[in-house]
Amino acid sequence: MINTPAIAQLLRPGLRAITGQYPTYPDEWTEIFKTYTSDKYQEIEVEMKYLGLAGIKPEGQPGITDSMGQRIVTSYVHKRVQIGFTITKEAMEDDLYKTHFPMQAVSLRKSLSTTKNVLGANILNNAFNANYPTGDGQPICSASHPVDGGVFANSLAVPTALSVAALQQMIILMQKMPMQSGILAQTKAQKLIIPPELQFNASVILNSTYVPLNGNNAINPINYENYIPKGYKVNNFLTNPTAYFLLTDAPDGFKHYQRTPIESDTYVDYQTDNIMAKAGERYSMGITNVRAVVGSLGTVAA
């Protein structure tokens, strides 16, 4: 609760400045997630297994047949995110700098925005953690995503520091990812998502015409062939300073379902005359198709 002792300096004349509000990072989660609207309690998505490869039919013999059916089920359960504050009538009456109150209301939206950035980044922060499985029972980045008759990987087998060679391995890995039927999914790299600690290394790798720190005058194929057309984006809410993620063009990847947009309200409590303000929204975030990303933990600290 905001009462008169909590804003004591705002009750005195001659205050030169009121500080504490700073620019905040823009919505960085939008670089990862595609937004959809929802009007239900939850959204359920199913990955199907369709027909596999055709086969040569022996003369006079039946041709091969295959089956189709559902495989991976992903659920998005929408949660409400909310924050508010209470200020006493006396604090409002005695505040000599009444323009300060609208800034408290602005703070509500900044809090919601930052929280969404954190929750979005946490999807990647937990991408290698088995305690956060996707619909197929594996974490987002795994070497053992199940498909009919086998598994596929969307993470480097050995944690590797960000480099031209590491990105080449990731691009090759995504080109080998199959659909549930075993047919190659034909995914291509689009965008590199990195923590702040890797931004300068990423800039050198993606913008150098030649392979960095290589004395053989070798071209940099990542740059020359434009393998990562959307470049790199820094996400300031990633917690692992060495992990990085290469997003692909696979459909139905990272999804953000907006159930209820931001709503705000201010009202006066009849009993206390306290002014109460709150803001909230309801949404869910997750991933349906793990082929939308290939990740690496980077170098592991000793």
Wavefront OBJ file of the C-alpha trace (Angstrom):
o trace
v 0.000 0.000 0.000
v 1.186 3.500 -0.830
v 0.540 5.732 2.182
v 1.891 9.129 3.233
v 5.099 7.743 4.847
v 5.847 5.895 1.582
v 5.870 9.184 -0.371
v 7.086 11.517 2.405
v 9.252 13.629 0.092
v 6.325 14.179 -2.260
v 4.491 15.967 0.546
v 7.133 18.711 0.792
v 7.487 21.734 -1.532
v 10.646 22.399 -3.499
v 11.307 18.867 -4.734
v 13.528 19.251 -7.810
v 12.988 15.907 -9.540
v 11.239 12.573 -9.247
v 13.237 9.745 -10.793
v 12.997 5.976 -11.037
v 11.262 5.476 -14.376
v 13.619 4.376 -17.131
v 13.166 3.106 -20.666
v 12.499 -0.617 -20.735
v 13.330 -3.142 -23.402
v 10.745 -3.416 -26.186
v 8.765 -6.604 -26.713
v 11.619 -8.986 -27.523
v 9.373 -12.043 -27.297
v 7.819 -11.012 -30.629
v 11.093 -11.958 -32.363
v 10.444 -15.587 -31.359
v 6.703 -16.137 -31.118
v 3.873 -15.780 -33.602
v 0.659 -14.442 -32.063
v -2.785 -16.009 -32.377
v -6.053 -15.193 -30.634
v -8.079 -17.635 -28.587
v -11.585 -17.635 -27.134
v -11.286 -20.858 -25.147
v -9.809 -22.090 -21.858
v -7.049 -23.870 -23.762
v -5.872 -24.615 -27.283
v -4.932 -28.171 -28.271
v -2.794 -28.894 -31.328
v -2.039 -32.289 -32.828
v 0.929 -33.254 -34.994
v -0.091 -35.882 -37.535
v 1.868 -38.671 -39.147
v 1.140 -38.766 -42.857
v 2.236 -41.191 -45.554
v 5.902 -42.043 -45.832
v 7.996 -42.810 -48.882
v 6.445 -44.687 -51.763
v 8.099 -47.930 -52.875
v 8.809 -49.831 -56.061
v 5.985 -52.283 -56.766
v 7.172 -55.757 -57.754
v 5.519 -57.020 -60.893
v 2.446 -59.062 -60.087
v 2.669 -58.211 -56.375
v 0.724 -55.729 -54.225
v 2.207 -52.291 -53.743
v 3.172 -51.082 -50.268
v 0.654 -49.360 -48.003
v 1.122 -47.015 -45.092
v -0.994 -45.563 -42.284
v -1.751 -42.110 -40.974
v -2.738 -40.863 -37.534
v -2.089 -38.456 -34.699
v 1.230 -38.505 -32.866
v 2.153 -35.448 -30.770
v -0.440 -33.505 -28.744
v 0.417 -30.023 -27.451
v -1.791 -28.064 -25.045
v -1.760 -24.308 -24.439
v -3.481 -23.422 -21.144
v -4.008 -19.687 -20.798
v -2.933 -18.054 -17.533
v -3.777 -14.613 -16.202
v -0.887 -12.273 -15.441
v -1.795 -9.349 -13.211
v -0.350 -6.611 -11.005
v -1.841 -3.731 -9.040
v -1.260 -1.198 -6.296
v -3.250 0.655 -3.629
v -2.790 4.279 -2.593
v -4.528 5.901 0.350
v -6.857 8.868 -0.042
v -4.617 10.890 2.241
v -1.543 10.189 0.124
v -3.408 11.345 -2.980
v -4.691 14.487 -1.270
v -1.339 15.485 0.216
v 0.846 14.675 -2.793
v 2.123 18.027 -4.067
v 3.262 16.466 -7.339
v 0.064 14.943 -8.651
v 1.572 14.285 -12.093
v 3.481 11.481 -10.398
v 0.323 9.344 -10.095
v -0.112 8.756 -13.855
v 3.448 7.445 -13.910
v 2.411 4.775 -11.419
v -0.305 3.700 -13.843
v 2.242 3.559 -16.683
v 4.320 1.315 -14.447
v 1.516 -1.258 -14.483
v 1.853 -1.747 -18.234
v 5.634 -1.757 -18.083
v 5.449 -4.520 -15.489
v 3.154 -6.606 -17.683
v 5.350 -6.061 -20.732
v 8.521 -7.063 -18.916
v 6.843 -10.120 -17.428
v 5.817 -11.294 -20.903
v 9.407 -10.852 -22.096
v 10.623 -12.954 -19.151
v 8.034 -15.697 -19.661
v 8.759 -15.825 -23.390
v 12.511 -16.053 -22.843
v 12.000 -18.780 -20.227
v 10.715 -21.078 -22.977
v 14.257 -20.972 -24.396
v 15.948 -20.773 -20.993
v 14.437 -24.194 -20.246
v 14.910 -25.550 -23.776
v 17.473 -28.170 -22.676
v 15.816 -29.024 -19.343
v 14.110 -32.426 -19.197
v 11.810 -31.079 -16.464
v 10.128 -28.934 -19.125
v 9.032 -31.457 -21.780
v 7.170 -30.663 -24.979
v 4.294 -32.726 -26.344
v 6.641 -35.545 -27.394
v 8.076 -35.941 -23.882
v 11.437 -34.370 -24.745
v 12.685 -30.852 -23.957
v 12.548 -28.373 -26.821
v 16.174 -28.984 -27.805
v 16.941 -32.698 -27.686
v 18.814 -35.428 -29.514
v 15.879 -37.830 -29.119
v 12.681 -36.356 -30.522
v 10.563 -39.380 -31.518
v 9.242 -40.076 -34.997
v 7.888 -43.321 -36.400
v 10.808 -45.714 -36.626
v 13.419 -43.526 -34.948
v 14.391 -40.168 -33.493
v 15.796 -36.851 -34.686
v 17.915 -34.146 -33.062
v 17.519 -30.385 -32.938
v 20.465 -29.675 -30.656
v 24.194 -30.054 -31.123
v 25.412 -33.300 -29.585
v 28.400 -31.537 -28.004
v 27.949 -28.058 -26.515
v 29.860 -25.816 -28.908
v 30.742 -22.133 -28.658
v 29.109 -19.838 -31.204
v 31.204 -19.920 -34.373
v 30.936 -20.291 -38.141
v 31.574 -24.031 -37.783
v 28.878 -24.405 -35.108
v 26.287 -22.608 -37.240
v 27.205 -24.833 -40.177
v 26.538 -27.900 -38.011
v 23.173 -26.476 -36.949
v 22.125 -25.736 -40.528
v 23.041 -29.263 -41.613
v 21.166 -30.668 -38.610
v 17.968 -28.807 -39.472
v 18.188 -29.963 -43.093
v 18.084 -33.567 -41.827
v 15.052 -33.208 -39.547
v 12.249 -35.540 -40.690
v 8.483 -35.327 -40.385
v 6.698 -38.047 -38.435
v 6.516 -40.083 -41.653
v 10.289 -40.022 -42.103
v 10.187 -37.686 -45.112
v 12.584 -34.758 -44.712
v 10.895 -31.601 -43.432
v 13.017 -29.238 -45.597
v 13.514 -26.588 -42.913
v 15.782 -23.586 -43.435
v 17.467 -21.196 -41.017
v 15.884 -17.789 -40.495
v 17.126 -15.990 -37.400
v 19.719 -16.369 -34.631
v 18.557 -15.626 -31.064
v 21.383 -14.861 -28.630
v 22.000 -13.483 -25.129
v 23.722 -10.081 -24.779
v 27.067 -11.749 -24.102
v 27.203 -13.150 -27.658
v 26.108 -10.081 -29.628
v 29.590 -8.958 -30.667
v 30.662 -12.465 -31.648
v 27.445 -12.881 -33.653
v 28.019 -9.580 -35.428
v 31.518 -10.645 -36.488
v 30.320 -14.064 -37.688
v 27.291 -12.893 -39.661
v 28.820 -9.733 -41.140
v 32.304 -10.962 -42.076
v 32.929 -11.728 -45.743
v 35.741 -14.071 -44.756
v 35.922 -16.612 -41.956
v 36.881 -14.662 -38.821
v 40.403 -15.263 -37.453
v 41.275 -17.449 -40.429
v 44.485 -16.656 -42.276
v 43.606 -18.735 -45.350
v 41.436 -16.090 -47.001
v 38.496 -18.525 -46.826
v 35.065 -17.074 -47.558
v 32.453 -17.099 -44.826
v 29.654 -19.249 -46.306
v 27.178 -18.112 -43.646
v 27.496 -14.560 -44.933
v 28.225 -15.292 -48.601
v 25.214 -17.561 -49.125
v 22.968 -15.600 -46.731
v 22.126 -18.776 -44.807
v 20.587 -16.753 -41.956
v 18.550 -14.116 -43.835
v 17.039 -12.406 -40.774
v 20.374 -12.016 -38.980
v 20.604 -12.126 -35.206
v 18.475 -10.699 -32.423
v 19.643 -10.101 -28.879
v 17.268 -11.275 -26.161
v 18.155 -9.566 -22.909
v 16.118 -12.041 -20.886
v 18.076 -15.174 -21.788
v 19.872 -16.381 -18.659
v 22.572 -18.662 -20.122
v 25.383 -16.418 -21.447
v 26.654 -19.085 -23.863
v 23.473 -20.729 -25.219
v 22.129 -19.708 -28.621
v 19.237 -20.712 -30.853
v 18.791 -20.810 -34.614
v 15.129 -20.385 -35.574
v 13.859 -22.102 -38.712
v 10.957 -21.584 -41.101
v 9.138 -24.716 -39.879
v 5.404 -24.041 -39.478
v 3.561 -24.148 -36.149
v 6.634 -23.435 -34.049
v 6.713 -20.957 -31.170
v 3.189 -19.721 -30.439
v 1.660 -17.024 -28.286
v -2.089 -17.306 -27.722
v -3.711 -14.079 -26.531
v -6.860 -15.012 -24.636
v -7.588 -11.583 -23.130
v -5.743 -8.375 -24.041
v -4.445 -5.993 -21.390
v -7.255 -4.623 -19.232
v -6.798 -1.961 -16.569
v -9.125 -0.653 -13.884
v -9.089 1.937 -11.101
v -11.674 2.120 -8.355
v -12.215 3.469 -4.835
v -12.796 1.131 -1.912
v -15.977 2.211 -0.098
v -14.773 1.315 3.391
v -11.281 2.841 3.325
v -11.417 5.393 0.476
v -8.209 3.783 -0.791
v -7.663 4.081 -4.533
v -6.921 0.737 -6.135
v -5.446 0.251 -9.590
v -4.727 -2.970 -11.436
v -3.908 -4.268 -14.893
v -3.707 -7.757 -16.321
v -3.935 -9.959 -19.370
v -4.394 -13.650 -20.104
v -2.295 -15.663 -22.521
v -0.159 -18.741 -23.069
v 3.211 -19.358 -24.728
v 4.828 -22.526 -25.990
v 5.968 -24.512 -28.994
v 4.117 -27.060 -31.106
v 6.668 -28.037 -33.752
v 10.177 -28.383 -32.286
v 11.635 -28.321 -35.802
v 11.231 -24.546 -35.490
v 14.548 -24.302 -33.644
v 17.997 -25.826 -33.341
v 19.909 -24.977 -30.179
v 23.274 -25.267 -28.508
v 24.211 -24.820 -24.864
v 27.413 -23.210 -26.039
v 30.523 -23.628 -23.933
v 29.870 -25.054 -20.501
v 31.632 -23.244 -17.678
v 34.164 -25.337 -15.802
l 1 2 3 4 5 6 7 8 9 10 11 12 13 14 15 16 17 18 19 20 21 22 23 24 25 26 27 28 29 30 31 32 33 34 35 36 37 38 39 40 41 42 43 44 45 46 47 48 49 50 51 52 53 54 55 56 57 58 59 60 61 62 63 64 65 66 67 68 69 70 71 72 73 74 75 76 77 78 79 80 81 82 83 84 85 86 87 88 89 90 91 92 93 94 95 96 97 98 99 100 101 102 103 104 105 106 107 108 109 110 111 112 113 114 115 116 117 118 119 120 121 122 123 124 125 126 127 128 129 130 131 132 133 134 135 136 137 138 139 140 141 142 143 144 145 146 147 148 149 150 151 152 153 154 155 156 157 158 159 160 161 162 163 164 165 166 167 168 169 170 171 172 173 174 175 176 177 178 179 180 181 182 183 184 185 186 187 188 189 190 191 192 193 194 195 196 197 198 199 200 201 202 203 204 205 206 207 208 209 210 211 212 213 214 215 216 217 218 219 220 221 222 223 224 225 226 227 228 229 230 231 232 233 234 235 236 237 238 239 240 241 242 243 244 245 246 247 248 249 250 251 252 253 254 255 256 257 258 259 260 261 262 263 264 265 266 267 268 269 270 271 272 273 274 275 276 277 278 279 280 281 282 283 284 285 286 287 288 289 290 291 292 293 294 295 296 297 298 299 300 301 302
